[in-house]
Amino acid sequence: MLSDLAVVSARVPHGTICLNSALTYWDLTDEIPAEIHLAVPRGARRPSIVAPPTRVHVFDAETFSVGRQQVSTDADEPFWIYSAERSIVDAMRMSRWVGRDVALHALRRYVNRSGAQAARLTELSRELGGGPTMSRALEALLS
């Protein structure tokens, strides 16, 4: 799967691996998505990629770079992906695409990790939208 992420990223250098694919990369879900989820900023050309199977999502251009980072495969192939924290916030905000159970499981898995930054999740959710949803979910998990 990592090579597929690098292939898609090479084809769409302004794109970012997101949602279920990012959750899988960060080991926040046990799900293996049937397609790669790729975000592009609103206003950019929307690519059509058949192989590997790819679903393109259009994200707000103003917040597109928030949490975006470059990582590499074991073969040193670079690709862009959203941070674990951004991926969780997006999963909670866009649970209709990700699945509510998947989003809540990812959040639970994240907060149980050593070094989890619940405050960063709250900050990001305010910046990206969905602050009340994240606050309620964190409060339920941490109480």
LUMVO-615750 format. One record per residue: residue in one letter; x, y, z of N, C-alpha, C, O in turn. Coordinates in steps of 0.05 Angstrom, whole numbers, plus 5000, padded with zeros to 4 digits. Each point is the difference from the previous one (the first is absolute). Layout:
REM LUMVO-615750
+-----+------+------+------+------+------+------+------+------+------+------+------+------+
| res |  n_x |  n_y |  n_z | ca_x | ca_y | ca_z |  c_x |  c_y |  c_z |  o_x |  o_y |  o_z |
+-----+------+------+------+------+------+------+------+------+------+------+------+------+
|   A |    X |    Y |    Z |    X |    Y |    Z |    X |    Y |    Z |    X |    Y |    Z |
...
+-----+------+------+------+------+------+------+------+------+------+------+------+------+
//
This chain:
REM LUMVO-615750
+-----+------+------+------+------+------+------+------+------+------+------+------+------+
| res |  n_x |  n_y |  n_z | ca_x | ca_y | ca_z |  c_x |  c_y |  c_z |  o_x |  o_y |  o_z |
+-----+------+------+------+------+------+------+------+------+------+------+------+------+
|   M | 5016 | 4976 | 5000 | 4984 | 5024 | 5000 | 5017 | 5025 | 5000 | 4993 | 5020 | 4987 |
|   L | 5030 | 4980 | 5027 | 5016 | 5024 | 5001 | 5010 | 5008 | 4973 | 5000 | 5024 | 4993 |
|   S | 5007 | 4957 | 4990 | 5009 | 5007 | 4973 | 4977 | 5013 | 4984 | 5005 | 5018 | 4985 |
|   D | 4970 | 4972 | 5019 | 4977 | 5012 | 4987 | 4996 | 5029 | 5008 | 4993 | 5017 | 4984 |
|   L | 5012 | 4989 | 5042 | 4997 | 5027 | 5009 | 5021 | 5018 | 4986 | 4994 | 5023 | 4993 |
|   A | 5030 | 4967 | 5005 | 5021 | 5015 | 4986 | 4994 | 5004 | 4970 | 5005 | 5021 | 4989 |
|   V | 4984 | 4959 | 4999 | 4993 | 5001 | 4971 | 4979 | 5022 | 4996 | 5002 | 5017 | 4982 |
|   V | 4977 | 4983 | 5035 | 4978 | 5020 | 4997 | 5011 | 5027 | 5006 | 4994 | 5019 | 4986 |
|   S | 5023 | 4984 | 5034 | 5012 | 5026 | 5007 | 5018 | 5010 | 4978 | 5000 | 5024 | 4995 |
|   A | 5014 | 4959 | 4991 | 5017 | 5008 | 4978 | 4983 | 5010 | 4977 | 5008 | 5019 | 4985 |
|   R | 4969 | 4969 | 5010 | 4982 | 5009 | 4979 | 4986 | 5026 | 5006 | 4993 | 5015 | 4981 |
|   V | 5003 | 4990 | 5044 | 4986 | 5024 | 5009 | 5016 | 5014 | 5022 | 4993 | 4998 | 5023 |
|   P | 5029 | 5016 | 4969 | 5018 | 5011 | 5020 | 4986 | 5021 | 5019 | 5010 | 5004 | 5022 |
|   H | 4968 | 5008 | 4969 | 4986 | 5019 | 5017 | 4979 | 4986 | 5018 | 4987 | 5013 | 5015 |
|   G | 5011 | 4960 | 4982 | 4981 | 4985 | 5016 | 5011 | 4991 | 5026 | 5024 | 5001 | 5005 |
|   T | 4958 | 4989 | 5013 | 5008 | 4991 | 5026 | 4984 | 4975 | 5007 | 4975 | 5000 | 4997 |
|   I | 5038 | 4979 | 5012 | 4986 | 4976 | 5009 | 4984 | 5007 | 5025 | 5009 | 5014 | 5018 |
|   C | 4965 | 4978 | 4982 | 4982 | 5009 | 5021 | 4981 | 4978 | 5009 | 5001 | 4977 | 4990 |
|   L | 4982 | 5030 | 5029 | 4978 | 4983 | 5010 | 5008 | 4972 | 5005 | 5020 | 4995 | 5015 |
|   N | 4966 | 4985 | 4975 | 5005 | 4972 | 5007 | 5029 | 4991 | 4994 | 5011 | 4985 | 5015 |
|   S | 5000 | 5025 | 4963 | 5027 | 4992 | 4993 | 5020 | 5011 | 5020 | 5019 | 4986 | 5007 |
|   A | 4977 | 5038 | 5002 | 5018 | 5012 | 5020 | 4996 | 4986 | 5027 | 5020 | 4995 | 5014 |
|   L | 4956 | 4999 | 4993 | 4995 | 4985 | 5025 | 5015 | 4973 | 5000 | 5011 | 4992 | 5020 |
|   T | 4988 | 4995 | 4957 | 5015 | 4974 | 4998 | 5029 | 5004 | 5002 | 5014 | 4986 | 5015 |
|   Y | 4997 | 5034 | 4972 | 5029 | 5006 | 5001 | 5009 | 5005 | 5029 | 5021 | 4990 | 5008 |
|   W | 4963 | 5025 | 5007 | 5007 | 5007 | 5028 | 4992 | 4978 | 5019 | 5002 | 5004 | 5025 |
|   D | 4989 | 4973 | 4966 | 4992 | 4977 | 5016 | 4978 | 5009 | 5020 | 5001 | 4992 | 5024 |
|   L | 4979 | 5023 | 4966 | 4978 | 5008 | 5016 | 4975 | 4985 | 4993 | 4978 | 5005 | 5012 |
|   T | 5024 | 4976 | 4970 | 4977 | 4983 | 4993 | 5011 | 4973 | 4990 | 5023 | 4998 | 4992 |
|   D | 4961 | 4982 | 5011 | 5007 | 4974 | 4989 | 4990 | 4996 | 4972 | 5006 | 4980 | 4987 |
|   E | 4978 | 5039 | 5004 | 4989 | 4999 | 4973 | 5021 | 5003 | 4979 | 5019 | 5016 | 5003 |
|   I | 4979 | 4969 | 4975 | 5017 | 5004 | 4977 | 4982 | 5011 | 4978 | 4985 | 4984 | 4989 |
|   P | 5017 | 5041 | 5005 | 4982 | 5012 | 4980 | 5003 | 4987 | 4973 | 5022 | 4993 | 4991 |
|   A | 4955 | 5005 | 4995 | 5001 | 4988 | 4973 | 5011 | 5020 | 4979 | 5008 | 4992 | 4978 |
|   E | 4993 | 5033 | 5030 | 5011 | 5021 | 4982 | 5016 | 5020 | 5017 | 4996 | 5002 | 5024 |
|   I | 5021 | 5012 | 4962 | 5016 | 5020 | 5014 | 4984 | 5026 | 5000 | 4988 | 5008 | 4980 |
|   H | 5011 | 5004 | 5043 | 4986 | 5025 | 5003 | 5020 | 5023 | 4998 | 5020 | 5001 | 5014 |
|   L | 4975 | 5017 | 4967 | 5018 | 5022 | 4994 | 4985 | 5026 | 5001 | 4979 | 5003 | 4987 |
|   A | 5032 | 5017 | 5027 | 4988 | 5026 | 5001 | 5015 | 5019 | 4980 | 5025 | 4998 | 4998 |
|   V | 4960 | 5019 | 4989 | 5012 | 5021 | 4984 | 4986 | 5026 | 5009 | 4977 | 5000 | 5009 |
|   P | 5037 | 5022 | 4988 | 4988 | 5026 | 5009 | 4979 | 5009 | 4980 | 5003 | 4996 | 4976 |
|   R | 4976 | 5016 | 5034 | 4979 | 5011 | 4983 | 5013 | 5020 | 4981 | 5016 | 5017 | 5007 |
|   G | 4977 | 4980 | 4968 | 5011 | 5017 | 4979 | 5022 | 4987 | 4984 | 5007 | 5009 | 4978 |
|   A | 5004 | 4969 | 5032 | 5021 | 4985 | 4986 | 4986 | 4981 | 4981 | 4977 | 4993 | 5003 |
|   R | 5038 | 4998 | 4977 | 4990 | 4980 | 4981 | 4995 | 4974 | 5015 | 5016 | 4991 | 5016 |
|   R | 4960 | 4998 | 4980 | 4993 | 4975 | 5013 | 5009 | 4977 | 4983 | 4989 | 4995 | 4978 |
|   P | 5031 | 4990 | 5031 | 5011 | 4978 | 4984 | 4981 | 4976 | 4998 | 4983 | 4996 | 5017 |
|   S | 5020 | 4988 | 4963 | 4986 | 4975 | 4996 | 5021 | 4978 | 5000 | 5015 | 4998 | 4980 |
|   I | 4985 | 4986 | 5041 | 5020 | 4978 | 5002 | 4985 | 4974 | 5002 | 4984 | 4996 | 5018 |
|   V | 5022 | 4986 | 4963 | 4986 | 4974 | 5000 | 5016 | 4979 | 5016 | 4988 | 4985 | 5015 |
|   A | 5038 | 5015 | 4982 | 5017 | 4981 | 5014 | 5023 | 5014 | 5013 | 5014 | 5015 | 4987 |
|   P | 4991 | 4981 | 5038 | 4983 | 4985 | 5019 | 4973 | 5014 | 5004 | 4999 | 5025 | 4997 |
|   P | 4980 | 4961 | 5010 | 4974 | 5012 | 5004 | 5002 | 5024 | 5019 | 5010 | 4997 | 5023 |
|   T | 4980 | 5026 | 4969 | 5003 | 5024 | 5016 | 4974 | 5016 | 5000 | 4987 | 5003 | 4980 |
|   R | 5006 | 5006 | 5044 | 4977 | 5018 | 5003 | 5011 | 5028 | 5007 | 5014 | 5003 | 5019 |
|   V | 4978 | 5016 | 4965 | 5010 | 5027 | 5004 | 4979 | 5017 | 5015 | 4976 | 5000 | 4993 |
|   H | 5033 | 5014 | 5028 | 4983 | 5017 | 5016 | 5011 | 5029 | 4997 | 5024 | 5004 | 4998 |
|   V | 4957 | 5015 | 5000 | 5008 | 5028 | 4997 | 4998 | 5013 | 5028 | 4978 | 5000 | 5012 |
|   F | 5044 | 5011 | 4998 | 5002 | 5012 | 5026 | 5003 | 5031 | 4997 | 5010 | 5009 | 4979 |
|   D | 4982 | 5005 | 5041 | 5002 | 5030 | 5000 | 5029 | 5008 | 4995 | 5018 | 4991 | 5014 |
|   A | 4986 | 5026 | 4967 | 5027 | 5009 | 4993 | 5014 | 5016 | 5023 | 5024 | 4998 | 5003 |
|   E | 4960 | 5016 | 5013 | 5011 | 5016 | 5021 | 5012 | 4983 | 5023 | 5019 | 5008 | 5013 |
|   T | 4970 | 4968 | 4991 | 5010 | 4983 | 5022 | 5014 | 4975 | 4990 | 5007 | 4982 | 5015 |
|   F | 4997 | 5016 | 4958 | 5010 | 4976 | 4988 | 5028 | 4992 | 5011 | 5005 | 4977 | 5004 |
|   S | 5012 | 5042 | 5002 | 5027 | 4994 | 5008 | 5002 | 4994 | 5030 | 5022 | 4992 | 5010 |
|   V | 4957 | 5013 | 5006 | 5001 | 4995 | 5029 | 5004 | 4970 | 5005 | 4984 | 4983 | 4991 |
|   G | 5038 | 5010 | 5022 | 5005 | 4973 | 5007 | 5012 | 4983 | 4977 | 5003 | 4976 | 5003 |
|   R | 5003 | 5037 | 4975 | 5011 | 4986 | 4977 | 5030 | 4996 | 5004 | 5014 | 5018 | 5007 |
|   Q | 4995 | 4957 | 4989 | 5029 | 4995 | 5004 | 5009 | 4979 | 4980 | 4985 | 4984 | 4990 |
|   Q | 5040 | 5017 | 5004 | 5012 | 4981 | 4981 | 5014 | 4978 | 5015 | 5015 | 5005 | 5019 |
|   V | 4979 | 4970 | 4974 | 5012 | 4977 | 5012 | 5011 | 4983 | 4977 | 4996 | 5006 | 4976 |
|   S | 5017 | 4972 | 5030 | 5011 | 4982 | 4979 | 4994 | 4971 | 5006 | 4997 | 4992 | 5023 |
|   T | 5002 | 4993 | 4956 | 4997 | 4971 | 5003 | 5027 | 4988 | 5009 | 5020 | 5015 | 5001 |
|   D | 4981 | 4959 | 5004 | 5025 | 4987 | 5007 | 5020 | 5001 | 4977 | 5024 | 4999 | 5005 |
|   A | 4966 | 5004 | 4971 | 5017 | 5002 | 4976 | 5007 | 5029 | 4994 | 5010 | 5006 | 4979 |
|   D | 4985 | 5012 | 5041 | 5007 | 5028 | 4998 | 4984 | 5015 | 4978 | 5010 | 5019 | 4988 |
|   E | 4965 | 4972 | 5007 | 4982 | 5013 | 4981 | 4984 | 5021 | 5016 | 4985 | 4992 | 5018 |
|   P | 5017 | 5033 | 4976 | 4985 | 5020 | 5015 | 4971 | 5002 | 4993 | 4992 | 4995 | 4977 |
|   F | 4991 | 5013 | 5042 | 4972 | 5006 | 4994 | 4990 | 5019 | 5022 | 5011 | 5002 | 5022 |
|   W | 4968 | 5013 | 4971 | 4987 | 5019 | 5019 | 4976 | 4987 | 5013 | 4985 | 4985 | 4987 |
|   I | 5013 | 5019 | 5039 | 4978 | 4988 | 5016 | 4993 | 5020 | 5022 | 5017 | 5016 | 5009 |
|   Y | 4958 | 4982 | 5001 | 4993 | 5016 | 5023 | 5010 | 4986 | 5025 | 5001 | 4976 | 5002 |
|   S | 5006 | 5041 | 5018 | 5009 | 4989 | 5026 | 4979 | 4983 | 5012 | 4977 | 5001 | 4992 |
|   A | 5031 | 4983 | 5028 | 4981 | 4983 | 5014 | 4977 | 5017 | 5012 | 4977 | 4993 | 4999 |
|   E | 5031 | 5030 | 5013 | 4980 | 5017 | 5013 | 4980 | 5012 | 4979 | 4976 | 4999 | 5005 |
|   R | 5035 | 5010 | 4973 | 4982 | 5011 | 4979 | 4982 | 4978 | 4989 | 4977 | 5005 | 4994 |
|   S | 5034 | 4971 | 5003 | 4985 | 4978 | 4989 | 4976 | 4993 | 5018 | 4978 | 4994 | 4990 |
|   I | 5026 | 5007 | 5036 | 4979 | 4994 | 5019 | 4979 | 5022 | 4999 | 4976 | 4994 | 5000 |
|   V | 5032 | 5031 | 5000 | 4981 | 5022 | 4999 | 4984 | 4998 | 4974 | 4975 | 5004 | 5001 |
|   D | 5038 | 4991 | 4977 | 4985 | 4997 | 4974 | 4981 | 4977 | 5001 | 4978 | 5002 | 4990 |
|   A | 5030 | 4975 | 5022 | 4983 | 4977 | 5002 | 4975 | 5006 | 5017 | 4978 | 4992 | 4993 |
|   M | 5025 | 5023 | 5028 | 4977 | 5008 | 5016 | 4982 | 5020 | 4985 | 4976 | 4998 | 5002 |
|   R | 5037 | 5021 | 4984 | 4984 | 5020 | 4985 | 4986 | 4987 | 4976 | 4978 | 5009 | 4993 |
|   M | 5034 | 4972 | 4996 | 4990 | 4988 | 4975 | 4993 | 4971 | 5004 | 5005 | 4983 | 4983 |
|   S | 4982 | 5011 | 5039 | 4994 | 4972 | 5007 | 4981 | 4987 | 4980 | 4999 | 4976 | 4998 |
|   R | 4987 | 5040 | 4986 | 4982 | 4988 | 4980 | 5017 | 4987 | 4978 | 4990 | 4981 | 4987 |
|   W | 5035 | 5027 | 5009 | 5017 | 4988 | 4980 | 5017 | 4977 | 5013 | 5005 | 4979 | 4988 |
|   V | 5004 | 5026 | 5036 | 5018 | 4982 | 5014 | 4985 | 4978 | 5014 | 5009 | 4977 | 5001 |
|   G | 4968 | 5030 | 5010 | 4985 | 4981 | 5017 | 5002 | 5009 | 5029 | 5023 | 5003 | 5010 |
|   R | 4955 | 5001 | 5003 | 5001 | 5010 | 5028 | 5015 | 4981 | 5019 | 5015 | 5010 | 5016 |
|   D | 4981 | 4964 | 4981 | 5014 | 4981 | 5017 | 5030 | 5001 | 4995 | 5016 | 4998 | 5019 |
|   V | 4992 | 5005 | 4956 | 5029 | 5001 | 4993 | 5012 | 5025 | 5013 | 5022 | 4999 | 5011 |
|   A | 4964 | 5024 | 4987 | 5009 | 5025 | 5011 | 5003 | 4998 | 5030 | 5021 | 5009 | 5012 |
|   L | 4959 | 4980 | 5002 | 5001 | 4998 | 5029 | 5022 | 4980 | 5009 | 5013 | 5005 | 5020 |
|   H | 4990 | 4974 | 4965 | 5021 | 4980 | 5007 | 5028 | 5013 | 4997 | 5018 | 4996 | 5016 |
|   A | 4986 | 5020 | 4962 | 5025 | 5014 | 4996 | 5006 | 5019 | 5023 | 5023 | 5002 | 5010 |
|   L | 4957 | 5013 | 4998 | 5003 | 5019 | 5022 | 5008 | 4985 | 5025 | 5018 | 5008 | 5015 |
|   R | 4968 | 4971 | 4991 | 5005 | 4984 | 5025 | 5029 | 4989 | 4999 | 5014 | 5001 | 5020 |
|   R | 4993 | 4988 | 4957 | 5027 | 4988 | 4997 | 5022 | 5022 | 5004 | 5020 | 4996 | 5013 |
|   Y | 4974 | 5028 | 4976 | 5019 | 5022 | 5003 | 5004 | 5009 | 5029 | 5022 | 5002 | 5009 |
|   V | 4955 | 5003 | 5004 | 5002 | 5010 | 5028 | 5013 | 4980 | 5019 | 5010 | 5008 | 5021 |
|   N | 4989 | 4967 | 4972 | 5012 | 4979 | 5017 | 5030 | 4997 | 4995 | 5013 | 4984 | 5013 |
|   R | 4998 | 5030 | 4967 | 5028 | 4998 | 4994 | 5017 | 5017 | 5019 | 4990 | 5020 | 5010 |
|   S | 5034 | 4972 | 4993 | 5019 | 5017 | 5015 | 5006 | 5024 | 4983 | 5004 | 4998 | 4975 |
|   G | 4996 | 5025 | 5036 | 5006 | 5025 | 4986 | 4976 | 5012 | 4985 | 5004 | 5019 | 4985 |
|   A | 4972 | 4970 | 5019 | 4976 | 5012 | 4988 | 4996 | 5029 | 5008 | 5005 | 5007 | 5023 |
|   Q | 4987 | 5009 | 4959 | 4996 | 5029 | 5005 | 4971 | 5007 | 4996 | 4992 | 5011 | 4979 |
|   A | 4992 | 4984 | 5041 | 4971 | 5006 | 4999 | 4996 | 5030 | 4995 | 4981 | 5008 | 4986 |
|   A | 5035 | 5009 | 5026 | 4998 | 5029 | 4996 | 5004 | 5007 | 4970 | 4987 | 5018 | 4990 |
|   R | 5031 | 4968 | 4997 | 5005 | 5006 | 4971 | 4975 | 4992 | 4984 | 4994 | 5014 | 4980 |
|   L | 4993 | 4964 | 5027 | 4976 | 4993 | 4986 | 4978 | 5021 | 5003 | 4987 | 5007 | 4980 |
|   T | 5010 | 5004 | 5044 | 4981 | 5021 | 5005 | 5006 | 5025 | 4984 | 4983 | 5012 | 4988 |
|   E | 5043 | 4995 | 5012 | 5009 | 5024 | 4985 | 4995 | 4996 | 4970 | 4989 | 5019 | 4987 |
|   L | 5018 | 4959 | 5002 | 4996 | 4994 | 4972 | 4970 | 5000 | 4992 | 4992 | 5010 | 4980 |
|   S | 4992 | 4978 | 5038 | 4972 | 4998 | 4993 | 4987 | 5028 | 5000 | 4981 | 5005 | 4985 |
|   R | 5029 | 5013 | 5032 | 4990 | 5028 | 4999 | 5008 | 5013 | 4975 | 4984 | 5015 | 4987 |
|   E | 5041 | 4981 | 5004 | 5010 | 5012 | 4976 | 4987 | 4990 | 4975 | 4995 | 5015 | 4981 |
|   L | 4999 | 4959 | 5018 | 4989 | 4987 | 4976 | 4970 | 4998 | 5000 | 4988 | 4995 | 4979 |
|   G | 5000 | 5009 | 5044 | 4971 | 4997 | 5003 | 4994 | 4973 | 5014 | 5016 | 4982 | 4998 |
|   G | 4963 | 5017 | 5016 | 4993 | 4975 | 5014 | 5009 | 5000 | 5029 | 5002 | 4979 | 5012 |
|   G | 5004 | 5044 | 4999 | 5009 | 5002 | 5028 | 4981 | 4987 | 5020 | 5009 | 4985 | 5017 |
|   P | 4965 | 5021 | 4981 | 4981 | 4988 | 5020 | 5000 | 4969 | 4999 | 4999 | 4987 | 5020 |
|   T | 5002 | 5002 | 4956 | 4999 | 4971 | 4997 | 5025 | 4988 | 5013 | 4998 | 4980 | 5014 |
|   M | 5025 | 5031 | 4980 | 5025 | 4990 | 5012 | 5000 | 5003 | 5030 | 5008 | 4982 | 5014 |
|   S | 4983 | 5041 | 4996 | 5000 | 5005 | 5029 | 4982 | 4979 | 5014 | 5008 | 4989 | 5021 |
|   R | 4968 | 5006 | 4968 | 4983 | 4980 | 5012 | 5012 | 4972 | 5000 | 4999 | 4985 | 5020 |
|   A | 5013 | 5008 | 4957 | 5012 | 4973 | 4998 | 5024 | 4997 | 5020 | 5003 | 4980 | 5013 |
|   L | 5014 | 5041 | 4988 | 5023 | 4999 | 5019 | 4990 | 4998 | 5029 | 5011 | 4985 | 5016 |
|   E | 4969 | 5031 | 4990 | 4990 | 5001 | 5027 | 4989 | 4972 | 5008 | 5004 | 4991 | 5022 |
|   A | 4982 | 4996 | 4959 | 4989 | 4973 | 5006 | 5023 | 4980 | 5003 | 4998 | 4982 | 5018 |
|   L | 5023 | 5020 | 4966 | 5022 | 4980 | 5002 | 5017 | 5005 | 5024 | 5010 | 4980 | 5012 |
|   L | 4994 | 5045 | 4996 | 5019 | 5006 | 5021 | 4987 | 5000 | 5028 | 5014 | 5003 | 5020 |
|   S | 4960 | 4995 | 4981 | 4987 | 5001 | 5027 | 4997 | 4972 | 5012 | 4989 | 4998 | 5022 |
+-----+------+------+------+------+------+------+------+------+------+------+------+------+
//
